[in-house]
Amino acid sequence: MNEQELRKRLEMLRSEHRDLDAAIAALSVAGDGGGFVDQLQIARLKKRKLQLKDRIAIIEDTLLPDIIA
């Protein structure tokens, strides 16, 4: 992938990460009554969010390599 494709992919991943954040918040508020299904779904969304965070970090490292001082 070239730099432009990486930047586009990075923005898509960040957008999905924000969307998951909103979905988790909405489920947390809606699930205050309790419920195993909601907790399971929230756990899955959080796991997906962490995977996205890892992918975002990899792309950011590719685009902005460490500079040794």
PDB file with SEQRES, HELIX, SHEET and CRYST1 records, atoms N, CA, C and O in Angstrom:
SEQRES   1 A   69  MET ASN GLU GLN GLU LEU ARG LYS ARG LEU GLU MET LEU          
SEQRES   2 A   69  ARG SER GLU HIS ARG ASP LEU ASP ALA ALA ILE ALA ALA          
SEQRES   3 A   69  LEU SER VAL ALA GLY ASP GLY GLY GLY PHE VAL ASP GLN          
SEQRES   4 A   69  LEU GLN ILE ALA ARG LEU LYS LYS ARG LYS LEU GLN LEU          
SEQRES   5 A   69  LYS ASP ARG ILE ALA ILE ILE GLU ASP THR LEU LEU PRO          
SEQRES   6 A   69  ASP ILE ILE ALA                                              
HELIX    1 AA1 GLU A    3  ALA A   30  1                                  28    
HELIX    2 AA2 GLY A   31  GLY A   33  5                                   3    
HELIX    3 AA3 PHE A   36  LEU A   63  1                                  28    
CRYST1    1.000    1.000    1.000  90.00  90.00  90.00 P 1           1          
ATOM      1  N   MET A   1       0.833  -1.190   0.000  1.00  0.00           N  
ATOM      2  CA  MET A   1       0.000   0.000   0.000  1.00  0.00           C  
ATOM      3  C   MET A   1       0.874   1.249   0.000  1.00  0.00           C  
ATOM      4  O   MET A   1       1.908   1.309   0.665  1.00  0.00           O  
ATOM      5  N   ASN A   2       0.432   2.234  -0.758  1.00  0.00           N  
ATOM      6  CA  ASN A   2       1.171   3.489  -0.733  1.00  0.00           C  
ATOM      7  C   ASN A   2       0.671   4.359   0.409  1.00  0.00           C  
ATOM      8  O   ASN A   2      -0.269   3.999   1.118  1.00  0.00           O  
ATOM      9  N   GLU A   3       1.309   5.504   0.577  1.00  0.00           N  
ATOM     10  CA  GLU A   3       0.989   6.370   1.721  1.00  0.00           C  
ATOM     11  C   GLU A   3      -0.459   6.857   1.684  1.00  0.00           C  
ATOM     12  O   GLU A   3      -1.127   6.914   2.716  1.00  0.00           O  
ATOM     13  N   GLN A   4      -0.936   7.204   0.504  1.00  0.00           N  
ATOM     14  CA  GLN A   4      -2.307   7.702   0.381  1.00  0.00           C  
ATOM     15  C   GLN A   4      -3.314   6.615   0.780  1.00  0.00           C  
ATOM     16  O   GLN A   4      -4.290   6.903   1.473  1.00  0.00           O  
ATOM     17  N   GLU A   5      -3.087   5.389   0.354  1.00  0.00           N  
ATOM     18  CA  GLU A   5      -3.980   4.283   0.710  1.00  0.00           C  
ATOM     19  C   GLU A   5      -3.942   4.020   2.213  1.00  0.00           C  
ATOM     20  O   GLU A   5      -4.971   3.745   2.830  1.00  0.00           O  
ATOM     21  N   LEU A   6      -2.741   4.108   2.797  1.00  0.00           N  
ATOM     22  CA  LEU A   6      -2.603   3.907   4.239  1.00  0.00           C  
ATOM     23  C   LEU A   6      -3.363   4.981   5.017  1.00  0.00           C  
ATOM     24  O   LEU A   6      -4.024   4.686   6.012  1.00  0.00           O  
ATOM     25  N   ARG A   7      -3.263   6.225   4.556  1.00  0.00           N  
ATOM     26  CA  ARG A   7      -3.964   7.316   5.241  1.00  0.00           C  
ATOM     27  C   ARG A   7      -5.485   7.141   5.140  1.00  0.00           C  
ATOM     28  O   ARG A   7      -6.210   7.412   6.097  1.00  0.00           O  
ATOM     29  N   LYS A   8      -5.957   6.690   3.983  1.00  0.00           N  
ATOM     30  CA  LYS A   8      -7.389   6.449   3.814  1.00  0.00           C  
ATOM     31  C   LYS A   8      -7.841   5.310   4.723  1.00  0.00           C  
ATOM     32  O   LYS A   8      -8.888   5.402   5.364  1.00  0.00           O  
ATOM     33  N   ARG A   9      -7.065   4.252   4.779  1.00  0.00           N  
ATOM     34  CA  ARG A   9      -7.382   3.107   5.644  1.00  0.00           C  
ATOM     35  C   ARG A   9      -7.368   3.537   7.111  1.00  0.00           C  
ATOM     36  O   ARG A   9      -8.225   3.126   7.894  1.00  0.00           O  
ATOM     37  N   LEU A  10      -6.394   4.362   7.474  1.00  0.00           N  
ATOM     38  CA  LEU A  10      -6.280   4.857   8.842  1.00  0.00           C  
ATOM     39  C   LEU A  10      -7.535   5.643   9.230  1.00  0.00           C  
ATOM     40  O   LEU A  10      -8.059   5.470  10.331  1.00  0.00           O  
ATOM     41  N   GLU A  11      -8.009   6.490   8.347  1.00  0.00           N  
ATOM     42  CA  GLU A  11      -9.210   7.281   8.639  1.00  0.00           C  
ATOM     43  C   GLU A  11     -10.437   6.382   8.773  1.00  0.00           C  
ATOM     44  O   GLU A  11     -11.290   6.621   9.627  1.00  0.00           O  
ATOM     45  N   MET A  12     -10.529   5.354   7.937  1.00  0.00           N  
ATOM     46  CA  MET A  12     -11.654   4.418   8.031  1.00  0.00           C  
ATOM     47  C   MET A  12     -11.628   3.675   9.366  1.00  0.00           C  
ATOM     48  O   MET A  12     -12.666   3.500  10.004  1.00  0.00           O  
ATOM     49  N   LEU A  13     -10.450   3.244   9.780  1.00  0.00           N  
ATOM     50  CA  LEU A  13     -10.326   2.532  11.052  1.00  0.00           C  
ATOM     51  C   LEU A  13     -10.657   3.442  12.231  1.00  0.00           C  
ATOM     52  O   LEU A  13     -11.319   3.019  13.179  1.00  0.00           O  
ATOM     53  N   ARG A  14     -10.198   4.689  12.172  1.00  0.00           N  
ATOM     54  CA  ARG A  14     -10.511   5.645  13.243  1.00  0.00           C  
ATOM     55  C   ARG A  14     -12.012   5.902  13.324  1.00  0.00           C  
ATOM     56  O   ARG A  14     -12.574   6.012  14.413  1.00  0.00           O  
ATOM     57  N   SER A  15     -12.651   5.995  12.168  1.00  0.00           N  
ATOM     58  CA  SER A  15     -14.092   6.208  12.131  1.00  0.00           C  
ATOM     59  C   SER A  15     -14.831   5.017  12.741  1.00  0.00           C  
ATOM     60  O   SER A  15     -15.759   5.192  13.531  1.00  0.00           O  
ATOM     61  N   GLU A  16     -14.420   3.819  12.372  1.00  0.00           N  
ATOM     62  CA  GLU A  16     -15.045   2.621  12.937  1.00  0.00           C  
ATOM     63  C   GLU A  16     -14.818   2.547  14.445  1.00  0.00           C  
ATOM     64  O   GLU A  16     -15.706   2.131  15.189  1.00  0.00           O  
ATOM     65  N   HIS A  17     -13.637   2.947  14.892  1.00  0.00           N  
ATOM     66  CA  HIS A  17     -13.298   2.958  16.315  1.00  0.00           C  
ATOM     67  C   HIS A  17     -14.238   3.908  17.068  1.00  0.00           C  
ATOM     68  O   HIS A  17     -14.749   3.564  18.134  1.00  0.00           O  
ATOM     69  N   ARG A  18     -14.464   5.104  16.508  1.00  0.00           N  
ATOM     70  CA  ARG A  18     -15.381   6.072  17.129  1.00  0.00           C  
ATOM     71  C   ARG A  18     -16.813   5.533  17.151  1.00  0.00           C  
ATOM     72  O   ARG A  18     -17.534   5.698  18.134  1.00  0.00           O  
ATOM     73  N   ASP A  19     -17.213   4.885  16.049  1.00  0.00           N  
ATOM     74  CA  ASP A  19     -18.559   4.319  15.978  1.00  0.00           C  
ATOM     75  C   ASP A  19     -18.755   3.242  17.040  1.00  0.00           C  
ATOM     76  O   ASP A  19     -19.810   3.168  17.670  1.00  0.00           O  
ATOM     77  N   LEU A  20     -17.740   2.413  17.236  1.00  0.00           N  
ATOM     78  CA  LEU A  20     -17.826   1.380  18.265  1.00  0.00           C  
ATOM     79  C   LEU A  20     -17.911   2.001  19.648  1.00  0.00           C  
ATOM     80  O   LEU A  20     -18.628   1.503  20.516  1.00  0.00           O  
ATOM     81  N   ASP A  21     -17.190   3.075  19.851  1.00  0.00           N  
ATOM     82  CA  ASP A  21     -17.243   3.792  21.122  1.00  0.00           C  
ATOM     83  C   ASP A  21     -18.674   4.250  21.414  1.00  0.00           C  
ATOM     84  O   ASP A  21     -19.182   4.086  22.524  1.00  0.00           O  
ATOM     85  N   ALA A  22     -19.303   4.820  20.403  1.00  0.00           N  
ATOM     86  CA  ALA A  22     -20.683   5.290  20.556  1.00  0.00           C  
ATOM     87  C   ALA A  22     -21.640   4.123  20.805  1.00  0.00           C  
ATOM     88  O   ALA A  22     -22.550   4.224  21.628  1.00  0.00           O  
ATOM     89  N   ALA A  23     -21.432   3.024  20.094  1.00  0.00           N  
ATOM     90  CA  ALA A  23     -22.299   1.855  20.259  1.00  0.00           C  
ATOM     91  C   ALA A  23     -22.158   1.263  21.657  1.00  0.00           C  
ATOM     92  O   ALA A  23     -23.150   0.870  22.270  1.00  0.00           O  
ATOM     93  N   ILE A  24     -20.939   1.199  22.156  1.00  0.00           N  
ATOM     94  CA  ILE A  24     -20.695   0.671  23.500  1.00  0.00           C  
ATOM     95  C   ILE A  24     -21.367   1.569  24.537  1.00  0.00           C  
ATOM     96  O   ILE A  24     -21.990   1.079  25.479  1.00  0.00           O  
ATOM     97  N   ALA A  25     -21.241   2.869  24.361  1.00  0.00           N  
ATOM     98  CA  ALA A  25     -21.873   3.809  25.298  1.00  0.00           C  
ATOM     99  C   ALA A  25     -23.388   3.659  25.276  1.00  0.00           C  
ATOM    100  O   ALA A  25     -24.027   3.667  26.327  1.00  0.00           O  
ATOM    101  N   ALA A  26     -23.965   3.523  24.088  1.00  0.00           N  
ATOM    102  CA  ALA A  26     -25.417   3.383  23.969  1.00  0.00           C  
ATOM    103  C   ALA A  26     -25.894   2.081  24.609  1.00  0.00           C  
ATOM    104  O   ALA A  26     -26.916   2.065  25.296  1.00  0.00           O  
ATOM    105  N   LEU A  27     -25.164   0.999  24.389  1.00  0.00           N  
ATOM    106  CA  LEU A  27     -25.550  -0.277  24.992  1.00  0.00           C  
ATOM    107  C   LEU A  27     -25.397  -0.247  26.502  1.00  0.00           C  
ATOM    108  O   LEU A  27     -26.186  -0.855  27.226  1.00  0.00           O  
ATOM    109  N   SER A  28     -24.392   0.455  26.971  1.00  0.00           N  
ATOM    110  CA  SER A  28     -24.182   0.547  28.419  1.00  0.00           C  
ATOM    111  C   SER A  28     -25.338   1.274  29.080  1.00  0.00           C  
ATOM    112  O   SER A  28     -25.796   0.876  30.151  1.00  0.00           O  
ATOM    113  N   VAL A  29     -25.808   2.335  28.450  1.00  0.00           N  
ATOM    114  CA  VAL A  29     -26.937   3.090  28.994  1.00  0.00           C  
ATOM    115  C   VAL A  29     -28.216   2.268  28.893  1.00  0.00           C  
ATOM    116  O   VAL A  29     -28.997   2.211  29.843  1.00  0.00           O  
ATOM    117  N   ALA A  30     -28.431   1.635  27.747  1.00  0.00           N  
ATOM    118  CA  ALA A  30     -29.654   0.847  27.535  1.00  0.00           C  
ATOM    119  C   ALA A  30     -29.657  -0.415  28.378  1.00  0.00           C  
ATOM    120  O   ALA A  30     -30.717  -0.923  28.746  1.00  0.00           O  
ATOM    121  N   GLY A  31     -28.468  -0.920  28.684  1.00  0.00           N  
ATOM    122  CA  GLY A  31     -28.372  -2.178  29.413  1.00  0.00           C  
ATOM    123  C   GLY A  31     -28.290  -2.024  30.911  1.00  0.00           C  
ATOM    124  O   GLY A  31     -27.930  -2.971  31.610  1.00  0.00           O  
ATOM    125  N   ASP A  32     -28.618  -0.844  31.423  1.00  0.00           N  
ATOM    126  CA  ASP A  32     -28.552  -0.646  32.873  1.00  0.00           C  
ATOM    127  C   ASP A  32     -29.491  -1.571  33.620  1.00  0.00           C  
ATOM    128  O   ASP A  32     -29.289  -1.833  34.806  1.00  0.00           O  
ATOM    129  N   GLY A  33     -30.519  -2.069  32.941  1.00  0.00           N  
ATOM    130  CA  GLY A  33     -31.436  -3.013  33.564  1.00  0.00           C  
ATOM    131  C   GLY A  33     -30.799  -4.368  33.762  1.00  0.00           C  
ATOM    132  O   GLY A  33     -31.372  -5.236  34.420  1.00  0.00           O  
ATOM    133  N   GLY A  34     -29.623  -4.560  33.200  1.00  0.00           N  
ATOM    134  CA  GLY A  34     -28.928  -5.830  33.327  1.00  0.00           C  
ATOM    135  C   GLY A  34     -29.310  -6.741  32.191  1.00  0.00           C  
ATOM    136  O   GLY A  34     -30.316  -6.524  31.516  1.00  0.00           O  
ATOM    137  N   GLY A  35     -28.524  -7.736  31.987  1.00  0.00           N  
ATOM    138  CA  GLY A  35     -28.808  -8.679  30.914  1.00  0.00           C  
ATOM    139  C   GLY A  35     -27.520  -9.259  30.387  1.00  0.00           C  
ATOM    140  O   GLY A  35     -26.580  -8.540  30.047  1.00  0.00           O  
ATOM    141  N   PHE A  36     -27.498 -10.566  30.327  1.00  0.00           N  
ATOM    142  CA  PHE A  36     -26.284 -11.257  29.900  1.00  0.00           C  
ATOM    143  C   PHE A  36     -25.965 -10.969  28.440  1.00  0.00           C  
ATOM    144  O   PHE A  36     -24.801 -10.797  28.079  1.00  0.00           O  
ATOM    145  N   VAL A  37     -26.987 -10.917  27.606  1.00  0.00           N  
ATOM    146  CA  VAL A  37     -26.767 -10.703  26.184  1.00  0.00           C  
ATOM    147  C   VAL A  37     -26.103  -9.350  25.933  1.00  0.00           C  
ATOM    148  O   VAL A  37     -25.166  -9.253  25.141  1.00  0.00           O  
ATOM    149  N   ASP A  38     -26.585  -8.313  26.605  1.00  0.00           N  
ATOM    150  CA  ASP A  38     -25.997  -6.988  26.429  1.00  0.00           C  
ATOM    151  C   ASP A  38     -24.530  -6.987  26.856  1.00  0.00           C  
ATOM    152  O   ASP A  38     -23.683  -6.411  26.174  1.00  0.00           O  
ATOM    153  N   GLN A  39     -24.233  -7.632  27.983  1.00  0.00           N  
ATOM    154  CA  GLN A  39     -22.849  -7.674  28.459  1.00  0.00           C  
ATOM    155  C   GLN A  39     -21.955  -8.433  27.486  1.00  0.00           C  
ATOM    156  O   GLN A  39     -20.809  -8.043  27.258  1.00  0.00           O  
ATOM    157  N   LEU A  40     -22.468  -9.499  26.920  1.00  0.00           N  
ATOM    158  CA  LEU A  40     -21.700 -10.275  25.945  1.00  0.00           C  
ATOM    159  C   LEU A  40     -21.447  -9.442  24.690  1.00  0.00           C  
ATOM    160  O   LEU A  40     -20.341  -9.441  24.149  1.00  0.00           O  
ATOM    161  N   GLN A  41     -22.460  -8.748  24.241  1.00  0.00           N  
ATOM    162  CA  GLN A  41     -22.309  -7.904  23.062  1.00  0.00           C  
ATOM    163  C   GLN A  41     -21.335  -6.759  23.331  1.00  0.00           C  
ATOM    164  O   GLN A  41     -20.516  -6.429  22.473  1.00  0.00           O  
ATOM    165  N   ILE A  42     -21.414  -6.164  24.493  1.00  0.00           N  
ATOM    166  CA  ILE A  42     -20.487  -5.083  24.861  1.00  0.00           C  
ATOM    167  C   ILE A  42     -19.052  -5.617  24.885  1.00  0.00           C  
ATOM    168  O   ILE A  42     -18.134  -4.954  24.403  1.00  0.00           O  
ATOM    169  N   ALA A  43     -18.863  -6.801  25.439  1.00  0.00           N  
ATOM    170  CA  ALA A  43     -17.524  -7.399  25.489  1.00  0.00           C  
ATOM    171  C   ALA A  43     -16.980  -7.633  24.081  1.00  0.00           C  
ATOM    172  O   ALA A  43     -15.800  -7.396  23.821  1.00  0.00           O  
ATOM    173  N   ARG A  44     -17.830  -8.093  23.183  1.00  0.00           N  
ATOM    174  CA  ARG A  44     -17.390  -8.327  21.798  1.00  0.00           C  
ATOM    175  C   ARG A  44     -17.028  -7.011  21.117  1.00  0.00           C  
ATOM    176  O   ARG A  44     -16.033  -6.938  20.396  1.00  0.00           O  
ATOM    177  N   LEU A  45     -17.824  -5.983  21.340  1.00  0.00           N  
ATOM    178  CA  LEU A  45     -17.534  -4.681  20.749  1.00  0.00           C  
ATOM    179  C   LEU A  45     -16.220  -4.106  21.292  1.00  0.00           C  
ATOM    180  O   LEU A  45     -15.437  -3.518  20.546  1.00  0.00           O  
ATOM    181  N   LYS A  46     -15.992  -4.280  22.582  1.00  0.00           N  
ATOM    182  CA  LYS A  46     -14.740  -3.793  23.183  1.00  0.00           C  
ATOM    183  C   LYS A  46     -13.542  -4.538  22.618  1.00  0.00           C  
ATOM    184  O   LYS A  46     -12.488  -3.942  22.396  1.00  0.00           O  
ATOM    185  N   LYS A  47     -13.696  -5.838  22.383  1.00  0.00           N  
ATOM    186  CA  LYS A  47     -12.610  -6.624  21.805  1.00  0.00           C  
ATOM    187  C   LYS A  47     -12.314  -6.140  20.388  1.00  0.00           C  
ATOM    188  O   LYS A  47     -11.152  -5.997  20.008  1.00  0.00           O  
ATOM    189  N   ARG A  48     -13.360  -5.888  19.613  1.00  0.00           N  
ATOM    190  CA  ARG A  48     -13.193  -5.378  18.255  1.00  0.00           C  
ATOM    191  C   ARG A  48     -12.525  -4.001  18.280  1.00  0.00           C  
ATOM    192  O   ARG A  48     -11.687  -3.692  17.434  1.00  0.00           O  
ATOM    193  N   LYS A  49     -12.905  -3.186  19.253  1.00  0.00           N  
ATOM    194  CA  LYS A  49     -12.329  -1.849  19.396  1.00  0.00           C  
ATOM    195  C   LYS A  49     -10.823  -1.937  19.677  1.00  0.00           C  
ATOM    196  O   LYS A  49     -10.042  -1.156  19.134  1.00  0.00           O  
ATOM    197  N   LEU A  50     -10.426  -2.878  20.516  1.00  0.00           N  
ATOM    198  CA  LEU A  50      -9.000  -3.071  20.803  1.00  0.00           C  
ATOM    199  C   LEU A  50      -8.241  -3.541  19.564  1.00  0.00           C  
ATOM    200  O   LEU A  50      -7.108  -3.120  19.332  1.00  0.00           O  
ATOM    201  N   GLN A  51      -8.863  -4.411  18.772  1.00  0.00           N  
ATOM    202  CA  GLN A  51      -8.231  -4.863  17.533  1.00  0.00           C  
ATOM    203  C   GLN A  51      -8.020  -3.689  16.585  1.00  0.00           C  
ATOM    204  O   GLN A  51      -6.975  -3.572  15.946  1.00  0.00           O  
ATOM    205  N   LEU A  52      -9.020  -2.828  16.502  1.00  0.00           N  
ATOM    206  CA  LEU A  52      -8.899  -1.647  15.653  1.00  0.00           C  
ATOM    207  C   LEU A  52      -7.786  -0.727  16.147  1.00  0.00           C  
ATOM    208  O   LEU A  52      -7.024  -0.174  15.354  1.00  0.00           O  
ATOM    209  N   LYS A  53      -7.704  -0.574  17.460  1.00  0.00           N  
ATOM    210  CA  LYS A  53      -6.659   0.280  18.040  1.00  0.00           C  
ATOM    211  C   LYS A  53      -5.276  -0.246  17.661  1.00  0.00           C  
ATOM    212  O   LYS A  53      -4.380   0.534  17.338  1.00  0.00           O  
ATOM    213  N   ASP A  54      -5.105  -1.560  17.702  1.00  0.00           N  
ATOM    214  CA  ASP A  54      -3.825  -2.160  17.314  1.00  0.00           C  
ATOM    215  C   ASP A  54      -3.518  -1.903  15.840  1.00  0.00           C  
ATOM    216  O   ASP A  54      -2.386  -1.566  15.491  1.00  0.00           O  
ATOM    217  N   ARG A  55      -4.518  -2.060  14.976  1.00  0.00           N  
ATOM    218  CA  ARG A  55      -4.311  -1.806  13.546  1.00  0.00           C  
ATOM    219  C   ARG A  55      -3.979  -0.343  13.288  1.00  0.00           C  
ATOM    220  O   ARG A  55      -3.126  -0.024  12.460  1.00  0.00           O  
ATOM    221  N   ILE A  56      -4.670   0.547  14.012  1.00  0.00           N  
ATOM    222  CA  ILE A  56      -4.399   1.977  13.875  1.00  0.00           C  
ATOM    223  C   ILE A  56      -2.952   2.276  14.261  1.00  0.00           C  
ATOM    224  O   ILE A  56      -2.262   3.029  13.572  1.00  0.00           O  
ATOM    225  N   ALA A  57      -2.500   1.687  15.356  1.00  0.00           N  
ATOM    226  CA  ALA A  57      -1.124   1.914  15.816  1.00  0.00           C  
ATOM    227  C   ALA A  57      -0.110   1.410  14.793  1.00  0.00           C  
ATOM    228  O   ALA A  57       0.919   2.051  14.579  1.00  0.00           O  
ATOM    229  N   ILE A  58      -0.382   0.287  14.169  1.00  0.00           N  
ATOM    230  CA  ILE A  58       0.538  -0.269  13.164  1.00  0.00           C  
ATOM    231  C   ILE A  58       0.640   0.670  11.967  1.00  0.00           C  
ATOM    232  O   ILE A  58       1.735   0.939  11.474  1.00  0.00           O  
ATOM    233  N   ILE A  59      -0.506   1.166  11.501  1.00  0.00           N  
ATOM    234  CA  ILE A  59      -0.489   2.071  10.348  1.00  0.00           C  
ATOM    235  C   ILE A  59       0.189   3.390  10.712  1.00  0.00           C  
ATOM    236  O   ILE A  59       0.960   3.931   9.919  1.00  0.00           O  
ATOM    237  N   GLU A  60      -0.095   3.911  11.910  1.00  0.00           N  
ATOM    238  CA  GLU A  60       0.555   5.151  12.339  1.00  0.00           C  
ATOM    239  C   GLU A  60       2.066   4.974  12.418  1.00  0.00           C  
ATOM    240  O   GLU A  60       2.815   5.872  12.034  1.00  0.00           O  
ATOM    241  N   ASP A  61       2.516   3.831  12.909  1.00  0.00           N  
ATOM    242  CA  ASP A  61       3.957   3.568  12.976  1.00  0.00           C  
ATOM    243  C   ASP A  61       4.570   3.486  11.587  1.00  0.00           C  
ATOM    244  O   ASP A  61       5.711   3.899  11.379  1.00  0.00           O  
ATOM    245  N   THR A  62       3.817   2.956  10.649  1.00  0.00           N  
ATOM    246  CA  THR A  62       4.304   2.870   9.261  1.00  0.00           C  
ATOM    247  C   THR A  62       4.413   4.263   8.645  1.00  0.00           C  
ATOM    248  O   THR A  62       5.381   4.579   7.953  1.00  0.00           O  
ATOM    249  N   LEU A  63       3.398   5.090   8.911  1.00  0.00           N  
ATOM    250  CA  LEU A  63       3.390   6.430   8.333  1.00  0.00           C  
ATOM    251  C   LEU A  63       4.360   7.386   9.030  1.00  0.00           C  
ATOM    252  O   LEU A  63       4.944   8.267   8.399  1.00  0.00           O  
ATOM    253  N   LEU A  64       4.522   7.196  10.342  1.00  0.00           N  
ATOM    254  CA  LEU A  64       5.390   8.074  11.134  1.00  0.00           C  
ATOM    255  C   LEU A  64       6.450   7.230  11.840  1.00  0.00           C  
ATOM    256  O   LEU A  64       6.323   6.948  13.031  1.00  0.00           O  
ATOM    257  N   PRO A  65       7.477   6.832  11.126  1.00  0.00           N  
ATOM    258  CA  PRO A  65       8.505   5.987  11.753  1.00  0.00           C  
ATOM    259  C   PRO A  65       9.247   6.741  12.856  1.00  0.00           C  
ATOM    260  O   PRO A  65       9.383   7.964  12.817  1.00  0.00           O  
ATOM    261  N   ASP A  66       9.719   5.978  13.835  1.00  0.00           N  
ATOM    262  CA  ASP A  66      10.472   6.562  14.949  1.00  0.00           C  
ATOM    263  C   ASP A  66      11.762   7.186  14.422  1.00  0.00           C  
ATOM    264  O   ASP A  66      12.431   6.643  13.543  1.00  0.00           O  
ATOM    265  N   ILE A  67      12.078   8.326  14.983  1.00  0.00           N  
ATOM    266  CA  ILE A  67      13.329   8.991  14.631  1.00  0.00           C  
ATOM    267  C   ILE A  67      14.277   8.840  15.809  1.00  0.00           C  
ATOM    268  O   ILE A  67      13.967   9.249  16.928  1.00  0.00           O  
ATOM    269  N   ILE A  68      15.414   8.257  15.549  1.00  0.00           N  
ATOM    270  CA  ILE A  68      16.398   8.059  16.619  1.00  0.00           C  
ATOM    271  C   ILE A  68      17.149   9.374  16.808  1.00  0.00           C  
ATOM    272  O   ILE A  68      17.761   9.902  15.881  1.00  0.00           O  
ATOM    273  N   ALA A  69      17.084   9.882  18.029  1.00  0.00           N  
ATOM    274  CA  ALA A  69      17.719  11.179  18.309  1.00  0.00           C  
ATOM    275  C   ALA A  69      19.196  11.024  18.543  1.00  0.00           C  
ATOM    276  O   ALA A  69      19.888  12.011  18.792  1.00  0.00           O  
TER     277      ALA A  69                                                      
END                                                                             
